[in-house]
Amino acid sequence: MPDSLVIREGDLTTFDGDAVVNAANNHLVLGAGVAGAIARRGGPAVQRACDAHVREHGPIRVGEAVLTPAGDLPARWVIHAAAMGDEPASARSIREATRSALELARAHGLESVAFPVLGTGVAGFDFDEAASIMLVEIRRALDAEGAPSTVVLYGFLPEQAACLRELAGAAPAP
């Protein structure tokens, strides 16, 4: 496993790096789950930025990602990766959303990015399967030129973090 992939347990919104990835819907409404936590901790500026993007460009396509300021979060940016729209998340939408978020991070020169396991909360996809899909995409991206130097994958619950460590072959993060 590359040194630049880190598994952590806990609250993604505490990440103090370049960007956190939001498990977004394609309308960029910050409701429940990770999106709700980002809205609560980041303050109203994050939803306002999402609303402005949708007003100007319309809803994003499922699998797409967009960047907004992070409001009051410790991170500087939020990458909103749409793993679901009106339909539940799928393997394809999780793969594309992960890939899009990583490409956006690279395009903006972001060095540290933190992800939840996309599509597994409100979107209802199997945690282990989603994590496996994401790990493939993260490893592929980390091998590319200009990739972030650190990608952190968060499991909110202890059993989620343990699952991620097992799937990634990782030791617990310090």
C-alpha positions as CSV (number, residue, x, y, z in Angstrom):
1,M,0.0,0.0,0.0
2,P,1.4,3.4,-0.9
3,D,2.4,5.6,2.1
4,S,0.2,8.3,0.7
5,L,-3.0,6.3,1.5
6,V,-4.1,6.7,5.1
7,I,-7.1,5.1,6.8
8,R,-8.7,7.0,9.7
9,E,-11.6,6.4,12.1
10,G,-13.9,9.3,13.0
11,D,-15.4,12.5,11.7
12,L,-14.3,13.6,8.2
13,T,-15.3,17.2,9.0
14,T,-12.4,17.5,11.4
15,F,-9.8,16.9,8.6
16,D,-7.3,19.8,8.4
17,G,-6.0,19.5,4.9
18,D,-6.7,20.8,1.5
19,A,-10.1,19.3,0.8
20,V,-12.8,17.0,2.1
21,V,-14.9,15.0,-0.3
22,N,-18.7,15.3,0.2
23,A,-20.8,12.3,-0.6
24,A,-23.1,14.5,-2.7
25,N,-26.3,14.2,-4.6
26,N,-26.4,15.7,-8.1
27,H,-28.4,18.7,-6.9
28,L,-25.8,19.5,-4.3
29,V,-28.3,19.7,-1.5
30,L,-26.5,19.2,1.8
31,G,-29.1,17.2,3.7
32,A,-28.3,14.1,5.8
33,G,-25.2,11.9,6.3
34,V,-21.8,13.3,5.4
35,A,-23.4,16.2,3.5
36,G,-25.4,17.2,6.5
37,A,-22.3,17.0,8.7
38,I,-20.4,19.2,6.3
39,A,-23.3,21.7,6.3
40,R,-23.5,21.8,10.1
41,R,-19.7,22.2,10.6
42,G,-19.0,24.3,7.5
43,G,-21.8,26.7,8.1
44,P,-24.2,28.2,5.5
45,A,-21.5,29.3,3.2
46,V,-21.0,25.8,1.9
47,Q,-24.7,25.4,0.9
48,R,-24.7,28.9,-0.6
49,A,-21.8,28.0,-2.8
50,C,-23.5,24.8,-3.9
51,D,-26.7,26.7,-4.6
52,A,-24.8,29.2,-6.7
53,H,-23.2,26.4,-8.7
54,V,-26.5,24.8,-9.5
55,R,-28.1,28.1,-10.4
56,E,-25.3,28.9,-12.8
57,H,-24.7,25.4,-14.3
58,G,-27.7,23.2,-13.3
59,P,-27.4,20.0,-11.4
60,I,-24.2,18.1,-11.8
61,R,-24.2,14.7,-13.5
62,V,-24.0,11.6,-11.3
63,G,-20.3,10.7,-11.2
64,E,-19.2,14.3,-11.5
65,A,-17.4,16.4,-8.9
66,V,-17.3,20.1,-8.3
67,L,-15.2,22.2,-5.9
68,T,-16.5,24.9,-3.5
69,P,-14.9,26.8,-0.5
70,A,-15.2,24.9,2.8
71,G,-16.8,27.6,4.9
72,D,-15.9,27.0,8.6
73,L,-14.4,23.6,8.1
74,P,-10.7,23.1,8.9
75,A,-10.1,22.1,5.3
76,R,-9.9,24.8,2.6
77,W,-12.2,23.2,0.0
78,V,-15.0,20.7,-0.4
79,I,-15.1,18.5,-3.4
80,H,-18.7,17.5,-3.9
81,A,-18.7,14.1,-5.6
82,A,-22.2,12.9,-6.8
83,A,-22.4,9.2,-6.2
84,M,-26.2,9.4,-6.4
85,G,-29.0,11.3,-8.1
86,D,-32.6,10.4,-8.0
87,E,-31.6,6.7,-8.0
88,P,-29.5,4.9,-5.3
89,A,-25.7,4.7,-5.7
90,S,-24.2,2.0,-8.0
91,A,-20.8,0.6,-8.5
92,R,-20.4,2.7,-11.6
93,S,-21.5,6.0,-9.9
94,I,-19.1,5.4,-7.0
95,R,-16.2,4.6,-9.3
96,E,-16.9,7.7,-11.4
97,A,-17.5,10.0,-8.5
98,T,-14.2,8.8,-6.8
99,R,-12.3,9.3,-10.1
100,S,-13.8,12.7,-10.7
101,A,-13.0,13.9,-7.2
102,L,-9.4,12.8,-7.5
103,E,-9.0,14.3,-11.0
104,L,-10.4,17.6,-9.6
105,A,-7.9,17.5,-6.7
106,R,-5.1,16.9,-9.1
107,A,-6.3,19.7,-11.5
108,H,-6.3,22.2,-8.6
109,G,-3.0,21.1,-7.2
110,L,-4.5,19.8,-3.9
111,E,-2.0,17.9,-1.8
112,S,-4.2,16.3,0.9
113,V,-7.7,15.0,0.3
114,A,-10.0,13.1,2.7
115,F,-12.9,10.9,1.5
116,P,-15.8,9.2,3.2
117,V,-16.8,5.8,1.7
118,L,-19.1,7.2,-1.1
119,G,-22.6,5.9,-1.6
120,T,-22.9,3.9,1.6
121,G,-25.0,6.1,3.9
122,V,-28.1,7.7,2.5
123,A,-27.4,6.2,-0.9
124,G,-27.6,2.7,0.5
125,F,-24.7,0.9,-1.3
126,D,-22.8,-1.9,0.5
127,F,-19.9,-0.5,2.5
128,D,-17.3,-3.2,1.7
129,E,-18.0,-3.2,-2.0
130,A,-18.0,0.6,-2.2
131,A,-14.7,0.7,-0.2
132,S,-13.1,-1.8,-2.6
133,I,-14.1,0.2,-5.6
134,M,-12.8,3.4,-4.1
135,L,-9.5,1.8,-3.1
136,V,-8.8,0.7,-6.7
137,E,-9.5,4.2,-7.9
138,I,-7.4,5.9,-5.2
139,R,-4.4,3.6,-5.8
140,R,-4.6,4.3,-9.5
141,A,-4.8,8.0,-9.0
142,L,-1.9,8.0,-6.5
143,D,0.3,6.5,-9.2
144,A,-0.4,9.3,-11.6
145,E,1.8,12.4,-12.0
146,G,0.5,15.4,-10.0
147,A,-1.6,13.3,-7.7
148,P,-2.3,14.4,-4.1
149,S,0.5,13.4,-1.8
150,T,-2.0,12.1,0.8
151,V,-5.4,10.6,0.4
152,V,-7.2,9.8,3.7
153,L,-10.1,7.4,3.7
154,Y,-12.4,7.8,6.7
155,G,-14.6,5.2,8.4
156,F,-16.9,7.0,10.8
157,L,-17.5,3.9,13.0
158,P,-14.7,1.7,14.5
159,E,-16.0,-1.3,12.5
160,Q,-15.9,0.7,9.3
161,A,-12.3,1.9,9.9
162,A,-11.3,-1.7,10.7
163,C,-13.0,-2.9,7.5
164,L,-11.1,-0.2,5.5
165,R,-7.8,-1.2,7.1
166,E,-8.4,-4.9,6.2
167,L,-9.4,-4.1,2.6
168,A,-6.4,-1.8,2.2
169,G,-3.9,-3.9,4.1
170,A,-3.2,-0.9,6.3
171,A,-2.0,-0.5,9.9
172,P,-4.0,1.9,12.1
173,A,-3.2,5.6,11.4
174,P,-1.3,7.4,14.2
